[in-house]
Amino acid sequence: PAAPPSGGGDTAAFQVRRILISVVYSIVCAVGLVGNLLVFFLMRLRQGRKRSTINIFIINLAVTDFQFVLTLPFWAVDTALDFSWPFGDAMCKIILSVTVMNMYASVFFLTAMSVTRYLSVASALKKKSCRSRCVKWVCAVLWVAATVATAPTAFFSTVTVVAGEKLCLLKFPEGYDWLAIYHIQKILVAFIIPMLVVSVNYLLLLRFLRLKSMSGSNSRRRSRVTKSVAIVVLSFFFCWMPNQAITFWGVLVKFNAVNWDKSYYMVHTYVFPVTVCLAHANSCLNPVLYCLMRPEIRKMLSGLLWRAPAPS
């Protein structure tokens, strides 16, 4: 969620900004709910057919995106009320924790998808049933990892009265250093390290595909899936990179590595809320980008639409 601007002046510009952010959150919530419910439905239809390891990751990714979009109405109300939290301390912990867990779980599953894509193309293993069981265990481990990474948020999130307003935020015991360390951990674990792993895997995958030859139909299918995974990962990068970059800038300011100046204030006040909206929009982009890009999914969706009874 976007933080209130320093100074807190309730100007017309800030009012318009709050309304726009609330509207964006509402739109993302509606599109995300429909998109991720569609993913669940289409993946359910595919259960009778062959079920790839990638599809298992897609279902888990849809679960985390779905639970995240359910938090957006709370953030929309919070933003519309000038960041005054009306839902109590317990809901503050729950909503803030689910929001952060979505970030971790999304990037963990996207990273696992890219690693799995490389291994499925480059590996000589043919025991898909064994691979499917392994992927389910990997998903369980990733959920545990996302939960552990979210623990500081769950522990330190609270409702605090600031200038007479109740704000849902993180309250650390010893000043700003803990907050800076928290953000550094978030940037490393939820962005830099996963993106490095993804980049290495795709470089290895491109190298393997250039050196090896495969049968025509099998090669085309693997190429389509590889491209769709790559586009989903790139969408995550471009949706989250601006937010993470400004967050890192804030960390440098807190450690006095760079000076606080007017440009930082302007970016944090006017640009940062836009990057928050962009990052949140990623949760409704995933089902559209991954499922609807795949020909077999588009064919299933087209069949459902054509089979729908026409109104008399």
C-alpha positions, 0 to 999 in steps of 0.5 A: 500500500502507498504511504501517506505523503509527508506533510499530510496536506489534504490538498485537491491534488492528494484527494484526486490521487487517493480517489484514482488509486482507490479506483485502480485497486477496485478495477484490479480486484474485479479483473483479478477475481474473474481472471484467477477464478477462470484459471481455477476453472480451466485447470479443473477441466484439464485434470482429466487430460495430462497435467504438466508440472507447469500447470501445478505451479499455475494453480498455486500462482493463481491461489496466491494472486486470488487471496491477494486481490481479496485484500484490495478492497481494504486497501482501497478504503484505507486509501480513500480515507487518507490512509486512516485504517478503520478495520482494527489491529487484527485485520491490519496484521492479516491484510498486510501479511497476506499482501506481503506473502503474495509478493513472496509467493508469486516470485517464488512460484515464477522462479520455480516455473522458470527452473522447471521449464529448463529442467523439463527441456534439458533433462533426460528424465522421463518419469513424469509421475515422479516429477509431478510428485516432486513438484507438489513437494516443491510447492509445499516448501515454497509456501512455507518459505513465503510464510517464513519470509512474511513473519516479520511483517506479521509480527511488527504490523500494527495500528498506530496513531499518527497525528490523530489518525489510525494507520496500519503500518510496520512499527519496529522497536529501534528507529529506522535501521530495522525498517531499512534492513526489512526493506533490504531483505525484501528487495533481495529475497523477493526480487534480486535473487529470484531474478538472477536465478531466472536469468541464469536459467533462461540463458542456460535454456537458450544455450541448450536449445541452440545446441540441441535439435528436437522433433518439430511438434515437440519443439514447437510446443516446448517453445510456446510454453517457454515463451509464455513462462518468460513473458509472465516472468518479464511482466513480474519484473517490469511491474515490480522493478519501479516499486523496488527501485524507489524502495531501495532509494528510500533505504539509501536515504535512511542509511544516509548513503544519499541525501534527502532532497526535493526529487526524492520527496516528489518521486515518493509522493507522486510516483511511488503510489503509481508503482504500487498500483503497477505492482498490484496489477501484476496479480490480474496480469498473470492469468491473462498472460499465461493461460490465454497465451497458450493455444490449448487454453484458448481453445478450451475457453473458445469451446466453453463460450460457443457451448454457452446457450444462446438467449431465447 
